[in-house]
Amino acid sequence: MSHEIKTRLLVVDDEQSIRRLCMTIGTTLGFACAEAESAEVALSRLDTETPDLLLTDLKLPTKSGVELLQQTKALLPHTEVAIMTGHGSIESAVDAMKLGAYDYIEKPFRVEKMRLLLQRMAEKVRLVTENEFLRERVSTEENLDGIIGTSANIQDVLRMIGRLKDTRTPVLICGESGTGKELVARAIHFRGALAQTPFLAVDCGSLVPTLMESELFGYEKGAFTGAIKSKAGLFQAANGGTIFLDEIGELPLEMQAKLLRVLQEKEVRPVGSNEKVNVDVRVIAATNRDLEEAYRAGTFRKDLYFRLNVVTVQLPSLRERRSDIPMLTHHFLGRYAHGAQTQVSAAAMKSLLQYDWPGNVRELENCVARAVALGDGKLIDVADLPPAIRTEQPETSGTPLQDAASLSTTALAEMERMTILRVFEQANGDKALTGKMLGISRATLYRKLKRYNIPVKPDPDVQESDSQP
C-alpha cells in the first residue's frame, strides 16, 4: 500500500515550538503530520487533507479552538479532535468535550502523555472506520457487486475507501487489468457524501482520438460536420459528482494538456465555443501502467501526473491475495449458480489456488461462470475449468506436486476455517453480517461454525434445523 494509508494528524497552534513538538511525537507514531498556525488556515486545509486527528490549542489568534472544533465536526464528523489548554482554562476544555472533543491535555504536557493521547485517538478512528465499513459493505454490496476479501492488502484498500469517500480529493487508482479499479471508484463515490450525485465512467482507451475532446468537453452547434445541435460533454454531465477516467495513461499528450487545464481552472470550453463553462467535478483516475515511468519517458505529462496523484490507491493482484480465492469463488457461484448449492471439489479449488491469474478477479469470475455453464450444477471439478488453469504449475514450488486428487482436504478445510473465523471476528460475532460477507446462507454458516468448532452465542431466533449438518 502507498504511504497515504498513514493516520493523518493536523496540529493547530500559534506557537511554532508547540506545533513542532506535537508533530515530532506524531511522526514517531508513524503518523503523516501537518501544521497550521490558526483556525482559518486549518479550515482551509480540511477539504483537501482530511485529517483523522486534529490537535488544537484552545486559544488561537482569531477563532478559538472550540469554534474550530465545531466547524471541523460539522465538516468531518469522524475526525477526532483534542484540545490543548492552559491550567486556567480547564473548564472551557471540559465544555469542549461536551461539544464533541475527544479529550483535552494541559500545557505544559509531558511527551509520554501526549503520545498516549494520540495513540488512543488513532485507535478510536481505526475501530470506527472498520466497523462503519463492515456495515456499509453489507448495505451496498448488491449495488456495487461487493468488494470481497479478508486478506490484509485488500483490507488496506477498504480502509482507504473509507477515508476518501467523503472528500473531493483527486484519487489515482493503480493496478493490473481485472483487479477492480472501477469497483473501487464506485465504492468511493456511492459510499460517501456524493452518493446522490452523478457518477460517469469513461474508458479513455476506447475514445476515438478525433472525437475525444468533443466527448469530454462537449460541442456547439455547427462546430463540425454533423454537429446539428449543441451537446454537453461528459465533464458537464458529471457536474457536482464524480468522473472516473479509466486507463488515463492512454490519453494522447494534446488531450492531457486540455485535461490539466480543466483540473486547474475547474472549467471546460466546448468545441466551437468561445465561452467557458464552470464544472465542479471530483476526478478519480485509474491506470494499469506505471505513470511515473511514462512521464519520465515523455509519454505522460509530469504536471498532470502530480495533479492526479494526490492520493494513490494501489490494488493488489489476485496472486498477491490468494487467500481470498475461496471466498471470491463462492461469491461468484452465488451470482451464476444462484440457489443451486453448487460446490467446488478439493482438486478444483487446488487448481484455482495454484493458478497465477494474469486476468485477476475478472478472469476468476469468467472461470466460475464457464464452470457453471459447463458443469452438472452440483459439483465443479477440475474438468470444468479452462485448460490453462488445469495445467498450471506453481513456479515457486520447491517440491513436486502431488496429483490433484490426493490434495489434503485438511489443508483446504483449514483455509476455509480461518476465512470464516476471520470474517466472524471482524463482524464482532454478528452471524447475519458474517453470512452476508461470506455470501452463504445462515443455515450453511451454522453448519460450518459447528463443523469447525467456532464458538458462538446461542441465537434464539434460529430454528434447531439450521444447525443440523
C-alpha positions in Angstrom: 0.0 0.0 0.0 1.0 3.5 -0.6 2.1 5.7 2.3 -1.2 7.6 2.3 -2.7 4.9 4.5 -1.0 6.5 7.5 -3.1 8.2 10.1 -3.1 11.9 9.3 -2.6 14.4 12.2 -3.1 18.2 11.9 -1.6 20.3 14.7 -3.1 23.8 15.2 -1.3 26.3 17.5 0.1 29.8 17.1 3.3 28.8 18.8 5.7 27.1 16.4 7.6 25.3 19.1 4.4 23.5 20.3 3.4 22.6 16.7 6.9 21.1 16.0 6.9 19.2 19.3 3.5 17.7 18.6 4.4 16.8 15.0 7.6 15.1 16.2 5.6 13.0 18.6 3.1 12.2 15.8 5.9 11.3 13.4 7.4 8.8 15.9 4.0 7.1 16.0 4.1 6.7 12.2 1.5 9.5 11.5 1.5 11.8 8.5 1.7 15.2 10.2 0.7 18.7 9.1 0.5 22.1 10.9 -1.5 25.3 10.9 -0.9 28.5 12.9 -4.6 29.5 13.0 -8.1 28.1 12.8 -8.6 29.8 9.4 -5.6 28.0 7.9 -6.7 24.7 9.4 -10.2 25.0 8.0 -8.8 25.8 4.5 -7.0 22.5 4.6 -9.8 20.3 5.8 -11.3 19.6 2.4 -8.0 18.5 0.7 -6.1 17.0 3.6 -8.9 15.4 5.6 -7.1 14.8 8.9 -8.0 11.8 11.0 -6.8 13.6 14.1 -6.9 17.3 14.9 -4.9 18.6 17.9 -5.7 22.3 18.6 -4.9 24.9 21.2 -7.9 26.3 23.0 -6.8 29.9 22.5 -6.0 30.9 18.9 -5.4 34.3 17.3 -8.9 34.9 16.0 -11.3 31.9 16.1 -11.0 29.8 19.2 -10.2 26.1 19.4 -13.8 25.5 20.3 -15.0 27.2 17.2 -12.6 25.2 15.1 -13.9 22.0 16.9 -17.5 22.8 16.0 -16.7 23.6 12.3 -14.5 20.6 12.0 -17.1 18.2 13.4 -19.7 19.7 11.0 -17.5 19.1 8.0 -15.7 15.9 9.1 -17.8 14.2 11.9 -15.4 11.2 12.1 -12.3 13.4 12.7 -11.2 13.1 16.4 -10.3 16.5 18.0 -8.3 17.0 21.1 -7.9 20.4 22.9 -4.6 21.7 24.4 -5.2 24.2 27.2 -3.5 26.1 30.0 -4.3 25.4 33.6 -6.7 28.3 33.9 -8.9 27.1 31.0 -9.7 23.6 32.1 -13.4 24.4 32.5 -13.6 25.6 28.9 -11.8 22.4 27.7 -14.4 20.3 29.6 -17.1 22.2 27.9 -15.4 21.5 24.5 -15.7 17.7 25.3 -19.4 18.2 25.6 -19.4 19.6 22.1 -17.6 16.5 20.7 -13.9 16.9 21.6 -12.2 13.5 22.3 -10.2 14.8 25.3 -8.1 17.6 26.5 -4.5 17.9 27.7 -2.9 20.6 29.8 0.1 22.7 28.8 2.9 22.2 29.5 2.4 18.5 28.8 4.7 15.5 29.2 5.7 13.9 25.9 4.6 10.5 27.0 1.2 11.8 28.0 0.7 13.4 24.6 1.9 10.2 22.9 -0.7 8.1 24.8 -3.5 10.6 23.9 -2.7 10.5 20.2 -2.5 6.7 20.3 -5.9 6.4 21.9 -7.4 8.8 19.4 -5.9 6.9 16.4 -7.2 3.6 17.8 -10.7 5.0 18.0 -10.6 6.3 14.4 -9.4 2.9 13.2 -12.2 1.0 15.1 -14.9 3.4 14.0 -13.8 3.3 10.3 -13.6 -0.5 10.3 -17.0 -1.0 12.0 -18.7 1.5 9.7 -17.2 -0.1 6.6 -18.4 -3.5 7.6 -21.9 -2.2 7.9 -21.7 -0.3 4.6 -20.3 -3.3 2.8 -23.4 -5.3 3.6 -25.9 -2.5 2.8 -24.3 -1.6 -0.5 -22.9 -5.0 -1.6 -25.7 -5.8 -4.1 -25.5 -2.4 -5.8 -21.7 -2.3 -6.0 -21.2 -6.1 -6.7 -19.2 -6.2 -3.4 -15.5 -5.8 -2.7 -14.8 -9.3 -1.5 -11.8 -10.4 0.6 -10.3 -10.5 4.1 -6.6 -10.5 3.1 -4.5 -7.8 4.7 -3.8 -5.9 1.5 -7.5 -5.8 0.4 -8.4 -4.6 3.8 -6.0 -1.8 3.4 -7.9 -0.8 0.2 -11.2 -0.9 2.1 -9.8 1.5 4.8 -8.6 3.9 2.1 -12.1 3.9 0.6 -13.5 4.7 4.0 -11.2 7.7 4.3 -11.7 9.0 0.8 -15.5 8.6 0.4 -16.4 12.0 1.9 -13.6 14.1 0.3 -13.3 15.7 -3.1 -9.6 14.9 -3.3 -8.3 13.6 -6.7 -7.6 9.9 -6.5 -5.4 7.7 -8.7 -6.2 4.0 -8.6 -3.3 1.8 -9.8 -3.5 -1.9 -10.5 -3.3 -4.6 -13.2 -6.3 -5.2 -15.5 -9.1 -7.0 -13.8 -8.2 -6.1 -10.2 -11.4 -4.0 -9.8 -10.3 -0.4 -10.3 -13.8 0.8 -11.4 -15.4 -1.1 -8.5 -13.2 0.9 -6.1 -14.0 4.2 -7.8 -17.7 3.4 -7.5 -17.3 2.5 -3.8 -15.6 5.8 -3.1 -18.5 7.6 -4.8 -21.5 5.7 -3.7 -20.5 5.1 -0.1 -19.8 8.8 0.5 -21.4 12.2 0.6 -21.6 12.4 -3.2 -23.7 9.2 -3.5 -26.8 11.0 -4.8 -24.8 13.0 -7.4 -23.8 11.8 -11.0 -21.1 9.2 -11.5 -19.7 8.8 -15.0 -17.2 6.2 -16.0 -15.1 7.0 -19.1 -12.8 4.4 -20.8 -10.0 6.7 -22.1 -8.6 3.9 -24.2 -11.8 3.4 -26.2 -12.4 7.1 -27.1 -11.9 7.9 -30.7 -9.0 10.4 -30.9 -10.7 12.7 -33.3 -13.8 12.9 -31.1 -12.1 12.8 -27.7 -12.3 16.5 -27.0 -16.0 16.8 -28.0 -16.9 13.7 -25.9 -15.2 15.0 -22.8 -16.0 18.8 -23.1 -19.0 19.0 -25.4 -19.5 21.0 -28.6 -21.5 23.8 -30.0 -24.0 23.5 -32.9 -22.1 23.8 -36.2 -18.7 23.2 -34.6 -18.0 20.4 -37.2 -19.8 18.5 -39.9 -22.7 16.7 -38.3 -23.0 18.9 -35.2 -26.6 19.8 -35.8 -27.2 20.8 -32.2 -25.1 21.6 -29.1 -24.2 18.8 -26.8 -22.9 18.8 -23.2 -19.7 16.9 -22.6 -19.1 14.2 -20.0 -17.5 16.7 -17.6 -20.6 18.8 -17.7 -22.8 15.7 -17.3 -20.8 14.8 -14.2 -21.1 18.3 -12.7 -21.5 18.1 -8.9 -20.4 14.5 -8.8 -17.6 12.2 -9.9 -16.0 11.4 -13.2 -13.9 8.2 -13.4 -11.2 8.3 -16.1 -10.3 4.7 -16.6 -6.9 3.9 -18.3 -5.9 7.6 -18.1 -2.5 6.7 -19.4 -4.0 6.1 -22.9 -4.8 9.8 -23.4 -2.7 11.5 -26.1 -0.4 14.3 -24.9 -2.6 17.0 -26.5 -5.7 15.8 -24.6 -3.6 15.5 -21.4 -2.8 19.3 -21.6 -6.5 20.1 -22.0 -7.5 17.9 -19.1 -4.9 19.6 -17.0 -6.4 23.0 -17.7 -9.8 21.6 -16.7 -8.5 20.3 -13.4 -6.7 23.6 -12.6 -9.3 26.1 -13.7 -12.5 24.0 -13.0 -14.0 25.0 -16.3 -14.4 23.5 -19.8 -14.6 25.1 -23.2 -16.9 23.1 -25.6 -15.5 22.6 -29.1 -16.6 25.5 -31.3 -17.4 27.8 -28.4 -15.7 31.0 -27.1 -17.5 30.6 -23.7 -16.2 28.6 -20.8 -18.5 26.6 -18.6 -17.7 26.1 -14.9 -17.7 22.5 -13.7 -17.3 21.1 -10.1 -16.3 17.5 -10.6 -14.3 15.1 -8.4 -11.8 13.2 -10.6 -10.9 9.6 -10.0 -8.4 8.3 -12.5 -7.2 4.7 -13.0 -4.3 3.1 -14.8 -2.6 -0.3 -15.3 0.5 1.5 -16.5 3.4 2.9 -14.5 2.7 6.7 -14.9 5.8 7.7 -13.2 7.8 5.8 -15.7 5.6 7.2 -18.5 6.2 10.8 -17.6 10.0 10.1 -17.4 9.7 8.6 -20.9 7.8 11.7 -22.1 4.6 9.9 -22.9 2.6 11.4 -20.0 2.7 14.9 -18.7 4.6 15.3 -15.4 2.3 18.2 -14.2 -0.8 16.1 -14.9 0.6 13.1 -13.1 1.2 15.2 -9.9 -2.2 16.8 -10.3 -3.9 13.4 -10.4 -1.6 11.6 -7.9 -2.8 13.4 -4.8 -3.8 10.1 -3.2 -2.9 6.7 -4.7 -4.8 3.5 -4.1 -2.7 0.5 -5.1 -4.9 -2.6 -5.9 -3.2 -5.9 -5.3 -3.2 -8.6 -8.0 -5.2 -11.8 -7.3 -1.9 -13.8 -6.9 -1.0 -11.4 -4.1 -4.2 -12.2 -2.2 -4.6 -15.9 -2.9 -6.3 -16.4 0.5 -9.3 -14.6 -0.9 -9.8 -17.0 -3.8 -12.2 -19.4 -2.0 -14.4 -16.5 -0.8 -14.4 -14.9 -4.3 -15.2 -18.2 -5.8 -18.2 -18.8 -3.6 -19.3 -15.2 -4.2 -19.4 -15.7 -8.0 -21.1 -19.1 -7.5 -23.9 -17.3 -5.7 -24.2 -15.0 -8.7 -24.0 -17.6 -11.6 -25.5 -20.6 -9.8 -28.0 -18.8 -7.6 -30.0 -21.3 -5.5 -28.2 -24.3 -6.9 -26.0 -25.1 -3.9 -23.1 -25.8 -6.3 -19.9 -27.0 -4.6 -16.3 -26.9 -5.7 -14.2 -30.1 -5.4 -11.0 -30.0 -3.4 -9.0 -30.7 -6.6 -10.6 -27.9 -8.5 -10.0 -25.5 -5.6 -6.4 -26.6 -5.5 -6.1 -25.7 -9.2 -7.7 -22.3 -8.6 -5.3 -21.6 -5.7 -2.2 -22.6 -7.8 -3.0 -20.6 -10.9 -1.3 -17.2 -11.3 -4.4 -15.3 -12.6 -3.0 -12.8 -15.1 -6.5 -11.5 -15.7 -7.0 -11.2 -11.9 -10.5 -11.2 -10.3 -12.2 -10.6 -13.7 -10.6 -13.8 -15.0 -11.7 -15.8 -11.9 -15.3 -14.6 -12.4 -15.2 -15.7 -16.1 -13.8 -19.0 -15.0 -16.6 -19.6 -12.5 -19.2 -18.6 -15.0 -17.8 -21.0 -17.5 -17.6 -23.8 -15.0 -21.2 -23.3 -14.0 -22.3 -23.3 -17.7 -20.4 -26.5 -18.5 -20.9 -28.4 -15.2 -23.7 -30.5 -13.9 -24.9 -27.8 -11.5 -23.9 -29.9 -8.4 -20.1 -30.0 -8.3 -17.4 -28.0 -10.1 -14.4 -30.3 -10.7 -11.1 -29.9 -12.4 -12.5 -31.0 -15.8 -14.9 -28.0 -15.7 -12.0 -25.5 -15.5 -10.3 -23.9 -18.5 -7.3 -25.9 -19.8 -4.8 -23.2 -18.7 -5.9 -23.5 -15.1 -6.0 -27.3 -15.1 -2.4 -27.5 -16.3 -0.9 -24.5 -14.4 2.0 -25.5 -12.2 3.3 -23.1 -9.4 6.7 -21.8 -10.4 7.8 -21.2 -6.8 7.1 -24.8 -5.6 10.2 -26.4 -4.3 8.8 -30.0 -4.3 7.0 -32.0 -6.9 3.2 -31.5 -7.0 1.0 -34.4 -5.9 -1.8 -35.5 -8.1 -4.7 -33.1 -7.7 -7.0 -35.9 -6.4 -4.6 -36.5 -3.5 -4.9 -32.9 -2.3 -5.1 -32.8 1.5 -8.7 -31.9 2.3 -7.5 -31.0 5.7 -5.4 -28.1 4.3 -8.4 -26.8 2.4 -10.7 -27.1 5.4 -8.2 -25.2 7.5 -8.2 -22.4 4.9 -12.0 -22.3 5.0 -12.0 -22.4 8.8 -9.5 -19.5 9.0 -11.5 -17.4 6.5 -14.8 -17.9 8.4 -13.1 -17.2 11.7 -11.5 -14.0 10.5 -14.7 -12.7 9.0 -16.7 -13.8 12.1 -14.3 -11.8 14.3 -14.4 -8.8 12.0 -18.2 -8.8 12.3 -17.9 -8.9 16.1 -19.8 -12.2 16.2 -22.8 -11.0 14.2 -23.9 -14.2 12.4 -26.2 -12.4 9.9 -23.4 -10.0 8.9 -20.9 -12.8 8.7 -23.1 -14.8 6.4 -23.7 -11.9 4.1 -20.0 -11.1 3.9 -19.2 -14.7 3.0 -22.0 -15.0 0.6 -23.6 -18.0 2.2 -26.9 -18.7 3.9 -27.4 -18.6 7.6 -28.0 -22.4 7.7 -24.8 -23.0 5.8 -22.9 -20.7 8.2 -24.2 -22.5 11.2 -23.2 -25.9 9.8 -19.7 -24.6 9.1 -19.4 -23.0 12.6 -20.3 -26.3 14.1 -18.0 -28.3 11.9 -15.0 -26.1 12.7 -15.9 -25.8 16.4 -16.0 -22.0 16.2 -17.8 -20.9 19.5 -20.9 -18.7 19.0 -23.5 -17.3 21.4 -27.0 -19.0 21.2 -29.4 -17.3 18.8 -33.0 -17.8 20.0 -34.3 -16.7 16.5 -32.7 -19.6 14.7 -34.6 -22.9 14.4 -32.8 -26.1 15.5 -32.9 -27.3 11.9 -30.4 -24.6 10.9 -27.7 -26.1 13.0 -28.0 -29.6 11.6 -25.4 -30.9 9.1 
